């Protein structure tokens, strides 16, 4: 029997008690609660998700970096970062079994009773770097996302083994280590293209903060009224994304006439998605593009995704690289601490790529 949310506080049930969206669905609701109904302009409509608007992103074989196709693969990485800001990679070094185990671990975590998950709620979690929650920033949002998440900040193997849940710690650690090697190689290729030869110290500076999120999108009684994740771009340097086979991710692109349209990105079995974050857009002085993206819900199957964010450290000064500014003639962005950029981002509900306005230099 569905709970009567006229009689209980929905915010308390979903956020404070840790039931999340999954708790709503498990309660038997047949309608999307008002708190989750998005403004009309933020909703998905049929034209957003029809077959005509599904796009095939570049699929880049990273094994080519070690062979005679090295130059062609580098060019493909650069072009994808300059245009879509999203691309698939294959032969990325991660066994398919590892990726399947990671998705299984996400399902296992979110299918636990609320009392098992709520021990990781912010403020009570055994570590401030391990958090379970729902939506994006519920305290600041007028309309919630149809999403629960579990976030693990990597500091050391010892901390991960001590604080991360038993059923996902080993597989998440392996995902981090293998993905980090791949992401560093991609970043070095992209920076080399703009005249910068990064060493390991620079790579650690720009991608030293590592965060794995497990996202869960329960089935929704009316996907047309809400969203799984609102439109935004990632704030870090590079994101590695593992999707399941349900799909629902869309990116915003401009056509030849500078008209915006949303294109759905279907998952490819065994491939990973890479996307450029705001930090790399700033570092490259706008040459590489962070991609605005969002996720729809579905009424048929629950969906999981596992993004791995590689971000600068909080005290890293974020600014266009001097080699790029010298070539371009002027900087498009002013400098700021990454910590300040991040705080500004999380201080608001999702607003597309508006976070970049925080550092954008406007012409007089």
C-alpha positions in Angstrom: 0.0 0.0 0.0 1.4 3.4 -1.0 2.4 5.8 1.7 0.2 8.9 2.3 2.6 11.8 1.7 -0.1 14.2 2.8 0.3 12.8 6.2 4.2 12.6 6.3 6.9 15.0 5.3 8.2 13.9 1.9 11.5 15.8 2.3 12.1 14.0 5.6 11.2 10.6 4.2 13.3 10.9 1.1 16.3 13.0 2.3 16.7 12.9 6.1 15.6 9.3 6.7 17.5 8.1 3.7 14.7 6.3 1.8 15.5 8.2 -1.4 13.6 7.8 -4.6 13.8 4.1 -4.3 11.9 4.3 -1.1 9.2 6.2 -2.9 9.0 3.6 -5.6 9.0 0.7 -3.1 6.1 2.3 -1.2 3.9 1.7 -4.3 3.4 5.3 -5.6 1.6 5.4 -8.9 2.2 9.1 -9.6 5.2 11.4 -9.6 5.1 13.5 -6.4 4.9 17.3 -7.0 8.3 17.7 -5.5 9.8 15.8 -8.5 7.8 17.5 -11.2 10.2 19.6 -13.3 9.4 22.9 -15.0 8.1 22.3 -18.6 11.3 23.6 -20.2 13.5 21.1 -18.2 11.5 18.0 -19.1 12.2 15.5 -21.8 9.6 15.2 -24.5 9.2 12.7 -27.3 11.3 14.6 -29.7 14.2 14.4 -27.3 14.3 10.7 -27.3 13.2 9.5 -30.8 15.5 7.5 -33.0 16.2 10.4 -35.3 18.0 12.2 -32.5 20.2 9.3 -31.3 23.8 10.1 -32.2 26.8 7.8 -32.5 29.7 9.4 -30.8 33.3 8.7 -31.8 34.4 5.3 -30.7 38.2 5.5 -30.2 40.4 2.4 -29.9 43.0 3.3 -27.3 45.2 0.3 -28.1 46.1 2.3 -31.3 48.2 4.6 -29.1 50.7 1.8 -28.9 50.8 1.0 -32.6 51.2 2.5 -36.1 47.8 4.3 -35.7 49.2 6.4 -32.8 48.9 9.7 -34.7 45.4 9.0 -36.0 44.2 8.0 -32.5 45.7 11.2 -31.0 43.9 13.3 -33.7 40.6 11.5 -33.0 40.9 12.3 -29.2 41.6 15.9 -29.9 38.8 16.3 -32.4 36.3 14.7 -30.0 37.4 16.9 -27.1 37.1 20.0 -29.3 33.6 19.1 -30.6 31.3 16.9 -28.6 33.3 16.9 -25.4 32.1 13.2 -25.1 33.5 10.1 -26.7 33.6 6.3 -26.3 36.8 4.4 -25.7 37.4 0.7 -26.3 40.4 -1.5 -25.4 40.7 0.8 -22.3 42.4 -1.8 -20.1 39.4 -2.7 -17.9 38.2 -6.3 -18.1 34.5 -6.6 -19.1 34.0 -8.8 -16.0 35.2 -5.9 -13.8 32.7 -3.5 -15.4 29.8 -6.0 -14.9 30.8 -6.6 -11.3 30.8 -2.8 -10.7 27.2 -2.5 -12.1 26.2 -5.5 -9.9 27.7 -3.8 -6.9 25.7 -0.7 -7.5 22.5 -2.6 -7.7 23.3 -4.5 -4.6 24.0 -1.3 -2.6 20.8 0.4 -3.7 18.6 -2.7 -3.2 19.5 -2.8 0.5 16.9 -1.6 3.1 17.0 2.1 3.8 18.5 1.6 7.3 21.5 -0.1 5.7 22.1 2.8 3.3 21.3 5.6 5.7 24.4 4.9 7.8 26.2 6.7 5.1 24.1 9.8 5.1 26.0 13.1 5.3 26.6 14.0 9.0 26.4 10.4 10.3 28.6 8.5 7.8 31.7 6.9 9.4 33.8 9.0 7.0 33.0 12.5 5.5 34.4 11.2 2.3 31.8 8.5 1.9 28.2 9.7 1.4 24.8 8.4 0.4 22.1 10.8 -0.8 19.5 11.7 -3.3 19.0 14.3 -6.0 21.7 16.9 -6.4 21.4 19.5 -3.6 17.9 18.9 -2.1 18.2 21.9 0.2 18.5 24.3 -2.8 16.4 22.6 -5.5 12.8 23.5 -6.2 12.3 20.2 -8.2 14.2 17.0 -7.2 15.9 14.6 -9.5 14.7 11.0 -9.8 18.1 9.7 -8.6 19.8 8.3 -5.5 23.6 8.2 -5.3 26.5 6.8 -3.3 29.8 8.7 -3.4 33.3 7.5 -2.5 36.2 9.9 -2.4 39.5 8.1 -2.8 42.3 9.1 -0.4 44.1 5.8 0.1 43.6 2.1 -0.2 43.6 1.8 3.6 40.8 4.3 4.0 38.8 2.7 1.2 39.2 -0.8 2.8 38.2 0.7 6.2 35.2 2.8 5.2 33.7 1.7 1.9 31.0 -1.0 1.8 32.2 -4.6 1.7 30.5 -5.5 -1.5 31.9 -2.7 -3.6 35.2 -1.6 -2.2 37.5 -4.1 -4.1 35.8 -3.6 -7.5 35.7 0.2 -7.0 39.3 0.4 -6.1 40.3 -1.6 -9.3 38.1 0.7 -11.4 39.8 3.8 -10.0 43.3 2.5 -10.5 42.8 1.3 -14.1 40.7 4.3 -15.1 43.3 6.7 -13.7 46.0 5.3 -15.9 43.7 5.6 -19.0 42.6 9.1 -18.1 46.1 10.4 -17.5 47.1 9.1 -21.0 44.1 10.9 -22.6 44.9 14.1 -20.7 48.5 14.1 -21.7 47.5 13.6 -25.3 45.1 16.6 -25.1 47.6 18.9 -23.3 50.4 17.9 -25.7 48.2 19.1 -28.6 48.1 22.6 -27.0 51.8 22.8 -26.5 52.1 21.5 -22.9 54.1 18.4 -21.9 52.7 17.4 -18.6 54.8 15.4 -16.2 53.4 13.1 -13.4 53.4 16.0 -10.9 51.2 18.1 -13.2 48.9 15.1 -13.9 48.5 14.6 -10.2 47.8 18.3 -9.6 45.1 18.4 -12.3 43.5 15.0 -11.6 44.6 14.2 -8.1 41.1 14.2 -6.4 39.4 11.0 -7.4 35.7 10.3 -6.7 33.6 7.3 -7.7 29.8 7.8 -7.7 27.2 5.0 -8.1 24.0 6.5 -9.4 20.6 4.7 -9.2 17.6 5.7 -11.3 14.5 3.7 -10.2 11.6 3.1 -12.6 9.4 6.1 -12.8 5.5 6.1 -13.2 5.6 9.1 -15.6 9.1 9.8 -17.1 7.7 12.8 -19.0 7.3 14.8 -15.7 10.7 14.5 -14.2 14.5 14.0 -14.9 17.1 11.5 -13.7 19.8 14.2 -13.7 19.3 17.8 -14.7 21.3 19.5 -17.4 24.9 20.3 -16.3 28.5 20.0 -17.2 31.1 18.3 -14.9 33.4 20.6 -13.0 36.6 18.5 -13.0 39.2 17.7 -15.6 38.0 14.4 -17.0 35.1 12.0 -16.2 35.0 8.3 -17.0 31.5 6.9 -17.2 30.2 3.4 -17.0 26.6 3.0 -18.2 24.4 -0.1 -18.1 22.4 -1.1 -21.2 19.2 0.9 -20.2 20.4 4.2 -21.7 19.0 7.6 -21.1 22.0 9.9 -21.3 21.7 13.0 -23.6 24.2 15.7 -24.6 23.6 19.2 -25.9 25.2 20.1 -29.2 25.1 22.9 -31.7 24.4 22.3 -35.4 26.0 24.2 -38.2 23.5 27.0 -37.7 24.4 27.3 -34.0 21.0 25.8 -33.0 21.0 23.7 -29.8 19.6 20.2 -29.8 19.7 17.3 -27.4 21.1 14.1 -28.7 20.7 10.8 -26.9 23.9 8.7 -26.4 23.2 5.0 -26.6 25.4 2.7 -24.5 27.9 0.5 -26.3 28.6 -2.9 -24.6 32.2 -3.0 -23.2 32.9 0.7 -24.0 33.4 3.5 -21.6 32.4 7.1 -22.0 34.9 9.9 -21.5 33.8 13.5 -21.1 35.6 16.8 -20.7 35.0 18.8 -17.6 34.9 22.5 -17.0 38.4 22.5 -15.5 39.9 21.2 -18.8 37.9 23.7 -20.8 39.4 26.5 -18.6 42.9 25.1 -18.8 42.7 24.9 -22.6 41.3 28.4 -22.8 38.1 27.1 -24.3 39.7 24.8 -27.0 38.3 21.7 -25.4 34.6 21.8 -24.5 32.9 20.5 -21.4 29.7 18.9 -22.5 26.3 19.9 -21.1 24.4 16.6 -20.4 21.4 15.2 -18.6 19.7 11.9 -18.0 16.0 10.9 -18.5 14.1 8.4 -16.5 12.3 5.2 -17.7 9.1 3.4 -16.7 10.4 0.0 -17.6 13.7 -0.8 -15.9 15.8 0.8 -13.1 19.2 2.1 -14.4 22.6 2.4 -12.8 25.6 4.4 -13.9 29.1 4.7 -12.4 30.9 8.0 -13.1 34.5 8.4 -12.0 35.5 12.0 -11.6 39.2 13.1 -11.8 39.4 16.6 -10.4 42.0 19.2 -9.4 42.8 19.5 -5.7 40.9 22.2 -3.7 43.9 24.6 -3.5 44.9 24.2 -7.2 44.7 27.5 -9.0 42.5 27.0 -12.0 43.4 29.2 -15.0 44.2 28.9 -18.7 47.7 27.4 -19.3 50.2 30.1 -20.2 51.3 28.3 -23.3 47.8 28.4 -24.6 47.2 32.0 -23.7 50.4 33.0 -25.4 49.2 31.3 -28.6 45.6 32.7 -28.4 46.6 36.2 -27.5 44.3 36.5 -24.5 42.8 34.5 -21.7 39.1 33.7 -21.7 38.9 32.9 -18.1 40.2 34.5 -14.9 42.0 32.4 -12.3 40.4 31.0 -9.2 40.9 28.2 -6.7 39.2 25.0 -7.7 37.7 24.9 -4.3 36.0 28.2 -4.9 34.7 27.0 -8.3 33.4 23.8 -6.8 31.7 25.7 -3.9 30.0 28.0 -6.4 28.8 25.0 -8.4 27.3 23.1 -5.5 25.8 26.3 -4.1 23.1 26.2 -6.8 20.8 23.8 -8.4 21.9 22.5 -11.8 22.1 25.4 -14.3 23.6 23.9 -17.5 27.1 25.4 -18.1 26.3 28.6 -16.1 29.0 27.7 -13.6 31.6 28.8 -16.1 30.3 32.4 -15.8 32.0 32.4 -12.4 35.4 32.7 -14.2 34.5 33.9 -17.7 36.2 37.1 -18.7 33.6 39.2 -20.4 34.5 41.8 -23.1 34.2 45.4 -22.0 
